[in-house]
């Protein structure tokens, strides 16, 4: 999804407050799963696999940080309200 939408990549970078490095790997999740399985089978460490080529780095926009921090606070308050007291049938 991040490769298809620079807007989405920007939102993720802003929300995390960290740069997002986009690679040319179209199936990054599948690659990660294969590397993890390979490591678990004792066929090599993830760190030893060749890294994918980084095609772009999306920098976070600090001006958006307050918006995402406020959204996180609202989400945490909602969850506390939902899970903070017993559920009734």
PDB file of N, CA, C and O in Angstrom, chain B, residues numbered from 101:
ATOM      1  N   UNK B 101       0.782  -1.185   0.000  1.00  0.00           N
ATOM      2  CA  UNK B 101       0.000   0.000   0.000  1.00  0.00           C
ATOM      3  C   UNK B 101       0.839   1.272   0.000  1.00  0.00           C
ATOM      4  O   UNK B 101       0.465   2.275  -0.608  1.00  0.00           O
ATOM      5  N   UNK B 102       1.988   1.219   0.694  1.00  0.00           N
ATOM      6  CA  UNK B 102       2.818   2.429   0.764  1.00  0.00           C
ATOM      7  C   UNK B 102       3.426   2.774  -0.591  1.00  0.00           C
ATOM      8  O   UNK B 102       3.645   3.945  -0.900  1.00  0.00           O
ATOM      9  N   UNK B 103       3.699   1.743  -1.401  1.00  0.00           N
ATOM     10  CA  UNK B 103       4.262   2.020  -2.726  1.00  0.00           C
ATOM     11  C   UNK B 103       3.226   2.654  -3.646  1.00  0.00           C
ATOM     12  O   UNK B 103       3.573   3.419  -4.546  1.00  0.00           O
ATOM     13  N   UNK B 104       1.957   2.336  -3.421  1.00  0.00           N
ATOM     14  CA  UNK B 104       0.900   2.839  -4.301  1.00  0.00           C
ATOM     15  C   UNK B 104       0.446   4.244  -3.939  1.00  0.00           C
ATOM     16  O   UNK B 104      -0.128   4.942  -4.775  1.00  0.00           O
ATOM     17  N   UNK B 105       0.694   4.672  -2.703  1.00  0.00           N
ATOM     18  CA  UNK B 105       0.185   5.965  -2.267  1.00  0.00           C
ATOM     19  C   UNK B 105       1.219   6.726  -1.447  1.00  0.00           C
ATOM     20  O   UNK B 105       1.512   6.360  -0.309  1.00  0.00           O
ATOM     21  N   UNK B 106       1.765   7.775  -2.026  1.00  0.00           N
ATOM     22  CA  UNK B 106       2.715   8.618  -1.294  1.00  0.00           C
ATOM     23  C   UNK B 106       2.003   9.354  -0.158  1.00  0.00           C
ATOM     24  O   UNK B 106       2.624   9.679   0.854  1.00  0.00           O
ATOM     25  N   UNK B 107       0.706   9.618  -0.319  1.00  0.00           N
ATOM     26  CA  UNK B 107      -0.065  10.267   0.746  1.00  0.00           C
ATOM     27  C   UNK B 107      -0.102   9.350   1.965  1.00  0.00           C
ATOM     28  O   UNK B 107       0.144   9.793   3.087  1.00  0.00           O
ATOM     29  N   UNK B 108      -0.411   8.071   1.743  1.00  0.00           N
ATOM     30  CA  UNK B 108      -0.457   7.099   2.842  1.00  0.00           C
ATOM     31  C   UNK B 108       0.922   6.969   3.491  1.00  0.00           C
ATOM     32  O   UNK B 108       1.024   6.921   4.716  1.00  0.00           O
ATOM     33  N   UNK B 109       1.969   6.913   2.693  1.00  0.00           N
ATOM     34  CA  UNK B 109       3.326   6.838   3.235  1.00  0.00           C
ATOM     35  C   UNK B 109       3.617   8.068   4.094  1.00  0.00           C
ATOM     36  O   UNK B 109       4.245   7.959   5.147  1.00  0.00           O
ATOM     37  N   UNK B 110       3.159   9.231   3.644  1.00  0.00           N
ATOM     38  CA  UNK B 110       3.354  10.460   4.422  1.00  0.00           C
ATOM     39  C   UNK B 110       2.598  10.428   5.737  1.00  0.00           C
ATOM     40  O   UNK B 110       3.110  10.882   6.760  1.00  0.00           O
ATOM     41  N   UNK B 111       1.382   9.894   5.718  1.00  0.00           N
ATOM     42  CA  UNK B 111       0.589   9.789   6.942  1.00  0.00           C
ATOM     43  C   UNK B 111       1.287   8.871   7.944  1.00  0.00           C
ATOM     44  O   UNK B 111       1.375   9.194   9.128  1.00  0.00           O
ATOM     45  N   UNK B 112       1.775   7.746   7.477  1.00  0.00           N
ATOM     46  CA  UNK B 112       2.476   6.806   8.371  1.00  0.00           C
ATOM     47  C   UNK B 112       3.728   7.459   8.938  1.00  0.00           C
ATOM     48  O   UNK B 112       3.992   7.352  10.136  1.00  0.00           O
ATOM     49  N   UNK B 113       4.496   8.129   8.102  1.00  0.00           N
ATOM     50  CA  UNK B 113       5.711   8.810   8.573  1.00  0.00           C
ATOM     51  C   UNK B 113       5.358   9.878   9.604  1.00  0.00           C
ATOM     52  O   UNK B 113       6.038  10.003  10.623  1.00  0.00           O
ATOM     53  N   UNK B 114       4.311  10.640   9.350  1.00  0.00           N
ATOM     54  CA  UNK B 114       3.890  11.687  10.282  1.00  0.00           C
ATOM     55  C   UNK B 114       3.446  11.093  11.618  1.00  0.00           C
ATOM     56  O   UNK B 114       3.832  11.579  12.681  1.00  0.00           O
ATOM     57  N   UNK B 115       2.626  10.032  11.553  1.00  0.00           N
ATOM     58  CA  UNK B 115       2.087   9.420  12.770  1.00  0.00           C
ATOM     59  C   UNK B 115       3.193   8.795  13.616  1.00  0.00           C
ATOM     60  O   UNK B 115       3.145   8.855  14.844  1.00  0.00           O
ATOM     61  N   UNK B 116       4.185   8.197  12.966  1.00  0.00           N
ATOM     62  CA  UNK B 116       5.290   7.579  13.696  1.00  0.00           C
ATOM     63  C   UNK B 116       6.372   8.589  14.085  1.00  0.00           C
ATOM     64  O   UNK B 116       7.150   8.357  15.010  1.00  0.00           O
ATOM     65  N   UNK B 117       6.406   9.703  13.370  1.00  0.00           N
ATOM     66  CA  UNK B 117       7.453  10.682  13.607  1.00  0.00           C
ATOM     67  C   UNK B 117       8.821  10.198  13.156  1.00  0.00           C
ATOM     68  O   UNK B 117       9.853  10.644  13.657  1.00  0.00           O
ATOM     69  N   UNK B 118       8.806   9.277  12.203  1.00  0.00           N
ATOM     70  CA  UNK B 118      10.044   8.675  11.684  1.00  0.00           C
ATOM     71  C   UNK B 118       9.993   8.641  10.163  1.00  0.00           C
ATOM     72  O   UNK B 118       8.913   8.545   9.580  1.00  0.00           O
ATOM     73  N   UNK B 119      11.143   8.718   9.522  1.00  0.00           N
ATOM     74  CA  UNK B 119      11.163   8.567   8.066  1.00  0.00           C
ATOM     75  C   UNK B 119      10.725   7.157   7.666  1.00  0.00           C
ATOM     76  O   UNK B 119      11.006   6.191   8.376  1.00  0.00           O
ATOM     77  N   UNK B 120      10.049   7.045   6.551  1.00  0.00           N
ATOM     78  CA  UNK B 120       9.647   5.766   5.984  1.00  0.00           C
ATOM     79  C   UNK B 120      10.492   5.548   4.741  1.00  0.00           C
ATOM     80  O   UNK B 120      10.492   6.367   3.821  1.00  0.00           O
ATOM     81  N   UNK B 121      11.209   4.439   4.726  1.00  0.00           N
ATOM     82  CA  UNK B 121      12.046   4.122   3.565  1.00  0.00           C
ATOM     83  C   UNK B 121      11.293   3.142   2.679  1.00  0.00           C
ATOM     84  O   UNK B 121      10.983   2.025   3.093  1.00  0.00           O
ATOM     85  N   UNK B 122      11.004   3.569   1.463  1.00  0.00           N
ATOM     86  CA  UNK B 122      10.284   2.738   0.507  1.00  0.00           C
ATOM     87  C   UNK B 122      11.283   1.973  -0.348  1.00  0.00           C
ATOM     88  O   UNK B 122      12.290   2.522  -0.797  1.00  0.00           O
ATOM     89  N   UNK B 123      10.990   0.712  -0.561  1.00  0.00           N
ATOM     90  CA  UNK B 123      11.890  -0.116  -1.369  1.00  0.00           C
ATOM     91  C   UNK B 123      11.225  -0.472  -2.684  1.00  0.00           C
ATOM     92  O   UNK B 123      10.038  -0.225  -2.894  1.00  0.00           O
ATOM     93  N   UNK B 124      12.022  -1.057  -3.560  1.00  0.00           N
ATOM     94  CA  UNK B 124      11.503  -1.500  -4.847  1.00  0.00           C
ATOM     95  C   UNK B 124      10.821  -2.861  -4.723  1.00  0.00           C
ATOM     96  O   UNK B 124      10.269  -3.371  -5.698  1.00  0.00           O
ATOM     97  N   UNK B 125      10.858  -3.444  -3.537  1.00  0.00           N
ATOM     98  CA  UNK B 125      10.249  -4.756  -3.296  1.00  0.00           C
ATOM     99  C   UNK B 125       8.726  -4.624  -3.271  1.00  0.00           C
ATOM    100  O   UNK B 125       8.171  -4.020  -2.353  1.00  0.00           O
ATOM    101  N   UNK B 126       8.054  -5.182  -4.270  1.00  0.00           N
ATOM    102  CA  UNK B 126       6.599  -5.058  -4.349  1.00  0.00           C
ATOM    103  C   UNK B 126       5.894  -5.921  -3.314  1.00  0.00           C
ATOM    104  O   UNK B 126       4.780  -5.596  -2.904  1.00  0.00           O
ATOM    105  N   UNK B 127       6.506  -6.995  -2.889  1.00  0.00           N
ATOM    106  CA  UNK B 127       5.913  -7.903  -1.919  1.00  0.00           C
ATOM    107  C   UNK B 127       6.772  -7.939  -0.654  1.00  0.00           C
ATOM    108  O   UNK B 127       7.275  -8.992  -0.261  1.00  0.00           O
ATOM    109  N   UNK B 128       6.928  -6.784  -0.030  1.00  0.00           N
ATOM    110  CA  UNK B 128       7.800  -6.669   1.136  1.00  0.00           C
ATOM    111  C   UNK B 128       7.336  -7.556   2.290  1.00  0.00           C
ATOM    112  O   UNK B 128       8.169  -8.143   2.981  1.00  0.00           O
ATOM    113  N   UNK B 129       6.044  -7.667   2.512  1.00  0.00           N
ATOM    114  CA  UNK B 129       5.540  -8.514   3.597  1.00  0.00           C
ATOM    115  C   UNK B 129       5.867  -9.975   3.333  1.00  0.00           C
ATOM    116  O   UNK B 129       6.271 -10.699   4.243  1.00  0.00           O
ATOM    117  N   UNK B 130       5.695 -10.407   2.095  1.00  0.00           N
ATOM    118  CA  UNK B 130       6.026 -11.790   1.738  1.00  0.00           C
ATOM    119  C   UNK B 130       7.513 -12.043   1.895  1.00  0.00           C
ATOM    120  O   UNK B 130       7.921 -13.098   2.381  1.00  0.00           O
ATOM    121  N   UNK B 131       8.320 -11.083   1.488  1.00  0.00           N
ATOM    122  CA  UNK B 131       9.767 -11.222   1.631  1.00  0.00           C
ATOM    123  C   UNK B 131      10.133 -11.360   3.101  1.00  0.00           C
ATOM    124  O   UNK B 131      10.955 -12.201   3.467  1.00  0.00           O
ATOM    125  N   UNK B 132       9.521 -10.534   3.943  1.00  0.00           N
ATOM    126  CA  UNK B 132       9.796 -10.604   5.369  1.00  0.00           C
ATOM    127  C   UNK B 132       9.395 -11.944   5.962  1.00  0.00           C
ATOM    128  O   UNK B 132      10.114 -12.503   6.791  1.00  0.00           O
ATOM    129  N   UNK B 133       8.241 -12.462   5.535  1.00  0.00           N
ATOM    130  CA  UNK B 133       7.776 -13.762   6.035  1.00  0.00           C
ATOM    131  C   UNK B 133       8.739 -14.873   5.622  1.00  0.00           C
ATOM    132  O   UNK B 133       9.051 -15.756   6.420  1.00  0.00           O
ATOM    133  N   UNK B 134       9.207 -14.827   4.383  1.00  0.00           N
ATOM    134  CA  UNK B 134      10.149 -15.835   3.901  1.00  0.00           C
ATOM    135  C   UNK B 134      11.464 -15.743   4.671  1.00  0.00           C
ATOM    136  O   UNK B 134      12.022 -16.766   5.068  1.00  0.00           O
ATOM    137  N   UNK B 135      11.956 -14.537   4.884  1.00  0.00           N
ATOM    138  CA  UNK B 135      13.208 -14.384   5.621  1.00  0.00           C
ATOM    139  C   UNK B 135      13.080 -14.867   7.058  1.00  0.00           C
ATOM    140  O   UNK B 135      14.010 -15.471   7.593  1.00  0.00           O
ATOM    141  N   UNK B 136      11.933 -14.608   7.689  1.00  0.00           N
ATOM    142  CA  UNK B 136      11.707 -15.080   9.046  1.00  0.00           C
ATOM    143  C   UNK B 136      11.642 -16.608   9.086  1.00  0.00           C
ATOM    144  O   UNK B 136      12.246 -17.234   9.957  1.00  0.00           O
ATOM    145  N   UNK B 137      10.909 -17.206   8.142  1.00  0.00           N
ATOM    146  CA  UNK B 137      10.820 -18.670   8.085  1.00  0.00           C
ATOM    147  C   UNK B 137      12.196 -19.272   7.841  1.00  0.00           C
ATOM    148  O   UNK B 137      12.563 -20.267   8.466  1.00  0.00           O
ATOM    149  N   UNK B 138      12.948 -18.673   6.940  1.00  0.00           N
ATOM    150  CA  UNK B 138      14.302 -19.142   6.634  1.00  0.00           C
ATOM    151  C   UNK B 138      15.172 -19.129   7.885  1.00  0.00           C
ATOM    152  O   UNK B 138      15.914 -20.077   8.144  1.00  0.00           O
ATOM    153  N   UNK B 139      15.076 -18.050   8.659  1.00  0.00           N
ATOM    154  CA  UNK B 139      15.875 -17.953   9.880  1.00  0.00           C
ATOM    155  C   UNK B 139      15.432 -19.005  10.898  1.00  0.00           C
ATOM    156  O   UNK B 139      16.270 -19.649  11.529  1.00  0.00           O
ATOM    157  N   UNK B 140      14.126 -19.179  11.056  1.00  0.00           N
ATOM    158  CA  UNK B 140      13.600 -20.160  12.023  1.00  0.00           C
ATOM    159  C   UNK B 140      14.004 -21.581  11.657  1.00  0.00           C
ATOM    160  O   UNK B 140      14.169 -22.423  12.540  1.00  0.00           O
ATOM    161  N   UNK B 141      14.165 -21.857  10.371  1.00  0.00           N
ATOM    162  CA  UNK B 141      14.590 -23.178   9.920  1.00  0.00           C
ATOM    163  C   UNK B 141      16.102 -23.369  10.010  1.00  0.00           C
ATOM    164  O   UNK B 141      16.623 -24.434   9.682  1.00  0.00           O
ATOM    165  N   UNK B 142      16.796 -22.326  10.459  1.00  0.00           N
ATOM    166  CA  UNK B 142      18.243 -22.414  10.598  1.00  0.00           C
ATOM    167  C   UNK B 142      19.000 -22.288   9.294  1.00  0.00           C
ATOM    168  O   UNK B 142      20.125 -22.774   9.173  1.00  0.00           O
ATOM    169  N   UNK B 143      18.390 -21.638   8.321  1.00  0.00           N
ATOM    170  CA  UNK B 143      19.013 -21.507   6.996  1.00  0.00           C
ATOM    171  C   UNK B 143      19.713 -20.170   6.781  1.00  0.00           C
ATOM    172  O   UNK B 143      20.143 -19.872   5.667  1.00  0.00           O
ATOM    173  N   UNK B 144      19.832 -19.367   7.822  1.00  0.00           N
ATOM    174  CA  UNK B 144      20.519 -18.085   7.716  1.00  0.00           C
ATOM    175  C   UNK B 144      19.796 -17.013   8.501  1.00  0.00           C
ATOM    176  O   UNK B 144      18.590 -17.093   8.738  1.00  0.00           O
ATOM    177  N   UNK B 145      20.553 -16.012   8.896  1.00  0.00           N
ATOM    178  CA  UNK B 145      19.999 -14.909   9.670  1.00  0.00           C
ATOM    179  C   UNK B 145      19.371 -13.869   8.749  1.00  0.00           C
ATOM    180  O   UNK B 145      19.830 -13.647   7.628  1.00  0.00           O
ATOM    181  N   UNK B 146      18.324 -13.244   9.242  1.00  0.00           N
ATOM    182  CA  UNK B 146      17.661 -12.185   8.476  1.00  0.00           C
ATOM    183  C   UNK B 146      18.654 -11.084   8.134  1.00  0.00           C
ATOM    184  O   UNK B 146      18.647 -10.552   7.024  1.00  0.00           O
ATOM    185  N   UNK B 147      19.505 -10.747   9.093  1.00  0.00           N
ATOM    186  CA  UNK B 147      20.470  -9.657   8.897  1.00  0.00           C
ATOM    187  C   UNK B 147      21.454  -9.938   7.774  1.00  0.00           C
ATOM    188  O   UNK B 147      22.053  -9.009   7.233  1.00  0.00           O
ATOM    189  N   UNK B 148      21.631 -11.203   7.414  1.00  0.00           N
ATOM    190  CA  UNK B 148      22.588 -11.560   6.370  1.00  0.00           C
ATOM    191  C   UNK B 148      21.982 -11.539   4.965  1.00  0.00           C
ATOM    192  O   UNK B 148      22.711 -11.639   3.978  1.00  0.00           O
ATOM    193  N   UNK B 149      20.673 -11.410   4.868  1.00  0.00           N
ATOM    194  CA  UNK B 149      20.026 -11.354   3.553  1.00  0.00           C
ATOM    195  C   UNK B 149      20.344 -10.022   2.887  1.00  0.00           C
ATOM    196  O   UNK B 149      20.464  -8.999   3.562  1.00  0.00           O
ATOM    197  N   UNK B 150      20.480 -10.032   1.577  1.00  0.00           N
ATOM    198  CA  UNK B 150      20.730  -8.761   0.897  1.00  0.00           C
ATOM    199  C   UNK B 150      19.539  -7.816   1.064  1.00  0.00           C
ATOM    200  O   UNK B 150      18.392  -8.227   0.892  1.00  0.00           O
ATOM    201  N   UNK B 151      19.805  -6.569   1.394  1.00  0.00           N
ATOM    202  CA  UNK B 151      18.692  -5.632   1.595  1.00  0.00           C
ATOM    203  C   UNK B 151      18.063  -5.243   0.254  1.00  0.00           C
ATOM    204  O   UNK B 151      18.738  -5.223  -0.776  1.00  0.00           O
ATOM    205  N   UNK B 152      16.771  -4.936   0.280  1.00  0.00           N
ATOM    206  CA  UNK B 152      16.147  -4.446  -0.950  1.00  0.00           C
ATOM    207  C   UNK B 152      16.638  -3.029  -1.242  1.00  0.00           C
ATOM    208  O   UNK B 152      17.078  -2.316  -0.340  1.00  0.00           O
ATOM    209  N   UNK B 153      16.561  -2.638  -2.487  1.00  0.00           N
ATOM    210  CA  UNK B 153      16.971  -1.289  -2.868  1.00  0.00           C
ATOM    211  C   UNK B 153      15.953  -0.273  -2.345  1.00  0.00           C
ATOM    212  O   UNK B 153      14.748  -0.444  -2.528  1.00  0.00           O
ATOM    213  N   UNK B 154      16.439   0.771  -1.701  1.00  0.00           N
ATOM    214  CA  UNK B 154      15.571   1.849  -1.220  1.00  0.00           C
ATOM    215  C   UNK B 154      15.392   2.846  -2.357  1.00  0.00           C
ATOM    216  O   UNK B 154      16.362   3.403  -2.871  1.00  0.00           O
ATOM    217  N   UNK B 155      14.139   3.064  -2.742  1.00  0.00           N
ATOM    218  CA  UNK B 155      13.876   3.951  -3.872  1.00  0.00           C
ATOM    219  C   UNK B 155      13.513   5.364  -3.444  1.00  0.00           C
ATOM    220  O   UNK B 155      13.673   6.316  -4.208  1.00  0.00           O
ATOM    221  N   UNK B 156      13.017   5.493  -2.200  1.00  0.00           N
ATOM    222  CA  UNK B 156      12.584   6.812  -1.733  1.00  0.00           C
ATOM    223  C   UNK B 156      12.492   6.806  -0.214  1.00  0.00           C
ATOM    224  O   UNK B 156      12.163   5.784   0.388  1.00  0.00           O
ATOM    225  N   UNK B 157      12.780   7.935   0.398  1.00  0.00           N
ATOM    226  CA  UNK B 157      12.578   8.109   1.824  1.00  0.00           C
ATOM    227  C   UNK B 157      11.566   9.226   2.024  1.00  0.00           C
ATOM    228  O   UNK B 157      11.755  10.344   1.546  1.00  0.00           O
ATOM    229  N   UNK B 158      10.484   8.909   2.739  1.00  0.00           N
ATOM    230  CA  UNK B 158       9.435   9.884   3.015  1.00  0.00           C
ATOM    231  C   UNK B 158       9.674  10.423   4.422  1.00  0.00           C
ATOM    232  O   UNK B 158       9.640   9.674   5.398  1.00  0.00           O
ATOM    233  N   UNK B 159       9.912  11.712   4.515  1.00  0.00           N
ATOM    234  CA  UNK B 159      10.197  12.349   5.802  1.00  0.00           C
ATOM    235  C   UNK B 159       8.896  12.757   6.491  1.00  0.00           C
ATOM    236  O   UNK B 159       7.950  13.179   5.826  1.00  0.00           O
ATOM    237  N   UNK B 160       8.842  12.633   7.823  1.00  0.00           N
ATOM    238  CA  UNK B 160       7.641  13.092   8.531  1.00  0.00           C
ATOM    239  C   UNK B 160       7.557  14.610   8.515  1.00  0.00           C
ATOM    240  O   UNK B 160       8.576  15.299   8.466  1.00  0.00           O
ATOM    241  N   UNK B 161       6.348  15.119   8.557  1.00  0.00           N
ATOM    242  CA  UNK B 161       6.106  16.553   8.633  1.00  0.00           C
ATOM    243  C   UNK B 161       5.798  16.890  10.090  1.00  0.00           C
ATOM    244  O   UNK B 161       4.713  16.567  10.574  1.00  0.00           O
ATOM    245  N   UNK B 162       6.732  17.534  10.801  1.00  0.00           N
ATOM    246  CA  UNK B 162       6.524  17.829  12.222  1.00  0.00           C
ATOM    247  C   UNK B 162       5.267  18.654  12.488  1.00  0.00           C
ATOM    248  O   UNK B 162       4.717  18.599  13.588  1.00  0.00           O
ATOM    249  N   UNK B 163       4.809  19.408  11.506  1.00  0.00           N
ATOM    250  CA  UNK B 163       3.604  20.219  11.692  1.00  0.00           C
ATOM    251  C   UNK B 163       2.366  19.350  11.904  1.00  0.00           C
ATOM    252  O   UNK B 163       1.371  19.816  12.459  1.00  0.00           O
ATOM    253  N   UNK B 164       2.420  18.100  11.470  1.00  0.00           N
ATOM    254  CA  UNK B 164       1.270  17.204  11.620  1.00  0.00           C
ATOM    255  C   UNK B 164       1.314  16.399  12.919  1.00  0.00           C
ATOM    256  O   UNK B 164       0.350  15.705  13.243  1.00  0.00           O
ATOM    257  N   UNK B 165       2.398  16.479  13.654  1.00  0.00           N
ATOM    258  CA  UNK B 165       2.571  15.660  14.859  1.00  0.00           C
ATOM    259  C   UNK B 165       1.461  15.887  15.878  1.00  0.00           C
ATOM    260  O   UNK B 165       0.945  14.921  16.439  1.00  0.00           O
ATOM    261  N   UNK B 166       1.084  17.124  16.129  1.00  0.00           N
ATOM    262  CA  UNK B 166       0.057  17.422  17.133  1.00  0.00           C
ATOM    263  C   UNK B 166      -1.286  16.800  16.747  1.00  0.00           C
ATOM    264  O   UNK B 166      -2.024  16.343  17.619  1.00  0.00           O
ATOM    265  N   UNK B 167      -1.606  16.778  15.475  1.00  0.00           N
ATOM    266  CA  UNK B 167      -2.860  16.183  15.015  1.00  0.00           C
ATOM    267  C   UNK B 167      -2.901  14.699  15.344  1.00  0.00           C
ATOM    268  O   UNK B 167      -3.907  14.194  15.842  1.00  0.00           O
ATOM    269  N   UNK B 168      -1.796  13.999  15.062  1.00  0.00           N
ATOM    270  CA  UNK B 168      -1.766  12.556  15.313  1.00  0.00           C
ATOM    271  C   UNK B 168      -1.664  12.247  16.803  1.00  0.00           C
ATOM    272  O   UNK B 168      -2.201  11.237  17.259  1.00  0.00           O
ATOM    273  N   UNK B 169      -0.994  13.087  17.557  1.00  0.00           N
ATOM    274  CA  UNK B 169      -0.930  12.891  19.012  1.00  0.00           C
ATOM    275  C   UNK B 169      -2.320  13.055  19.628  1.00  0.00           C
ATOM    276  O   UNK B 169      -2.689  12.296  20.524  1.00  0.00           O
ATOM    277  N   UNK B 170      -3.091  14.035  19.160  1.00  0.00           N
ATOM    278  CA  UNK B 170      -4.451  14.236  19.661  1.00  0.00           C
ATOM    279  C   UNK B 170      -5.345  13.059  19.274  1.00  0.00           C
ATOM    280  O   UNK B 170      -6.181  12.631  20.070  1.00  0.00           O
ATOM    281  N   UNK B 171      -5.178  12.538  18.069  1.00  0.00           N
ATOM    282  CA  UNK B 171      -5.968  11.386  17.631  1.00  0.00           C
ATOM    283  C   UNK B 171      -5.641  10.160  18.480  1.00  0.00           C
ATOM    284  O   UNK B 171      -6.537   9.396  18.839  1.00  0.00           O
ATOM    285  N   UNK B 172      -4.372   9.970  18.799  1.00  0.00           N
ATOM    286  CA  UNK B 172      -3.973   8.853  19.647  1.00  0.00           C
ATOM    287  C   UNK B 172      -4.579   8.993  21.044  1.00  0.00           C
ATOM    288  O   UNK B 172      -5.044   8.006  21.615  1.00  0.00           O
ATOM    289  N   UNK B 173      -4.579  10.196  21.595  1.00  0.00           N
ATOM    290  CA  UNK B 173      -5.164  10.419  22.921  1.00  0.00           C
ATOM    291  C   UNK B 173      -6.665  10.108  22.903  1.00  0.00           C
ATOM    292  O   UNK B 173      -7.183   9.508  23.845  1.00  0.00           O
ATOM    293  N   UNK B 174      -7.369  10.514  21.829  1.00  0.00           N
ATOM    294  CA  UNK B 174      -8.794  10.200  21.719  1.00  0.00           C
ATOM    295  C   UNK B 174      -9.023   8.692  21.630  1.00  0.00           C
ATOM    296  O   UNK B 174      -9.944   8.159  22.250  1.00  0.00           O
ATOM    297  N   UNK B 175      -8.184   8.013  20.859  1.00  0.00           N
ATOM    298  CA  UNK B 175      -8.312   6.563  20.706  1.00  0.00           C
ATOM    299  C   UNK B 175      -8.066   5.859  22.037  1.00  0.00           C
ATOM    300  O   UNK B 175      -8.801   4.940  22.400  1.00  0.00           O
ATOM    301  N   UNK B 176      -7.038   6.286  22.761  1.00  0.00           N
ATOM    302  CA  UNK B 176      -6.741   5.672  24.057  1.00  0.00           C
ATOM    303  C   UNK B 176      -7.870   5.918  25.053  1.00  0.00           C
ATOM    304  O   UNK B 176      -8.202   5.029  25.838  1.00  0.00           O
ATOM    305  N   UNK B 177      -8.460   7.102  25.034  1.00  0.00           N
ATOM    306  CA  UNK B 177      -9.586   7.398  25.923  1.00  0.00           C
ATOM    307  C   UNK B 177     -10.794   6.539  25.566  1.00  0.00           C
ATOM    308  O   UNK B 177     -11.490   6.053  26.456  1.00  0.00           O
ATOM    309  N   UNK B 178     -11.047   6.350  24.285  1.00  0.00           N
ATOM    310  CA  UNK B 178     -12.148   5.505  23.846  1.00  0.00           C
ATOM    311  C   UNK B 178     -11.942   4.069  24.319  1.00  0.00           C
ATOM    312  O   UNK B 178     -12.858   3.450  24.862  1.00  0.00           O
ATOM    313  N   UNK B 179     -10.740   3.543  24.113  1.00  0.00           N
ATOM    314  CA  UNK B 179     -10.463   2.175  24.531  1.00  0.00           C
ATOM    315  C   UNK B 179     -10.552   2.019  26.043  1.00  0.00           C
ATOM    316  O   UNK B 179     -11.050   1.004  26.529  1.00  0.00           O
ATOM    317  N   UNK B 180     -10.078   3.004  26.789  1.00  0.00           N
ATOM    318  CA  UNK B 180     -10.184   2.942  28.253  1.00  0.00           C
ATOM    319  C   UNK B 180     -11.645   2.923  28.673  1.00  0.00           C
ATOM    320  O   UNK B 180     -12.012   2.212  29.610  1.00  0.00           O
ATOM    321  N   UNK B 181     -12.477   3.691  27.995  1.00  0.00           N
ATOM    322  CA  UNK B 181     -13.902   3.695  28.299  1.00  0.00           C
ATOM    323  C   UNK B 181     -14.568   2.374  27.968  1.00  0.00           C
ATOM    324  O   UNK B 181     -15.456   1.919  28.690  1.00  0.00           O
ATOM    325  N   UNK B 182     -14.142   1.761  26.879  1.00  0.00           N
ATOM    326  CA  UNK B 182     -14.731   0.483  26.478  1.00  0.00           C
ATOM    327  C   UNK B 182     -14.257  -0.671  27.345  1.00  0.00           C
ATOM    328  O   UNK B 182     -15.050  -1.529  27.732  1.00  0.00           O
ATOM    329  N   UNK B 183     -12.971  -0.693  27.648  1.00  0.00           N
ATOM    330  CA  UNK B 183     -12.387  -1.823  28.365  1.00  0.00           C
ATOM    331  C   UNK B 183     -12.166  -1.541  29.841  1.00  0.00           C
ATOM    332  O   UNK B 183     -11.779  -2.437  30.592  1.00  0.00           O
ATOM    333  N   UNK B 184     -12.408  -0.302  30.268  1.00  0.00           N
ATOM    334  CA  UNK B 184     -12.124   0.069  31.650  1.00  0.00           C
ATOM    335  C   UNK B 184     -13.190  -0.381  32.633  1.00  0.00           C
ATOM    336  O   UNK B 184     -12.986  -0.318  33.846  1.00  0.00           O
ATOM    337  N   UNK B 185     -14.316  -0.830  32.125  1.00  0.00           N
ATOM    338  CA  UNK B 185     -15.364  -1.320  33.026  1.00  0.00           C
ATOM    339  C   UNK B 185     -15.896  -2.636  32.439  1.00  0.00           C
ATOM    340  O   UNK B 185     -15.738  -2.904  31.248  1.00  0.00           O
ATOM    341  N   UNK B 186     -16.521  -3.440  33.282  1.00  0.00           N
ATOM    342  CA  UNK B 186     -16.996  -4.747  32.809  1.00  0.00           C
ATOM    343  C   UNK B 186     -18.003  -4.618  31.677  1.00  0.00           C
ATOM    344  O   UNK B 186     -18.812  -3.690  31.642  1.00  0.00           O
ATOM    345  N   UNK B 187     -17.936  -5.555  30.768  1.00  0.00           N
ATOM    346  CA  UNK B 187     -18.894  -5.588  29.667  1.00  0.00           C
ATOM    347  C   UNK B 187     -20.186  -6.222  30.159  1.00  0.00           C
ATOM    348  O   UNK B 187     -20.167  -7.181  30.932  1.00  0.00           O
ATOM    349  N   UNK B 188     -21.288  -5.685  29.711  1.00  0.00           N
ATOM    350  CA  UNK B 188     -22.585  -6.273  30.078  1.00  0.00           C
ATOM    351  C   UNK B 188     -23.198  -6.915  28.842  1.00  0.00           C
ATOM    352  O   UNK B 188     -23.040  -6.414  27.729  1.00  0.00           O
ATOM    353  N   UNK B 189     -23.904  -8.034  29.045  1.00  0.00           N
ATOM    354  CA  UNK B 189     -24.518  -8.722  27.876  1.00  0.00           C
ATOM    355  C   UNK B 189     -25.644  -7.949  27.269  1.00  0.00           C
ATOM    356  O   UNK B 189     -26.245  -8.399  26.293  1.00  0.00           O
TER     357      UNK B 189
END
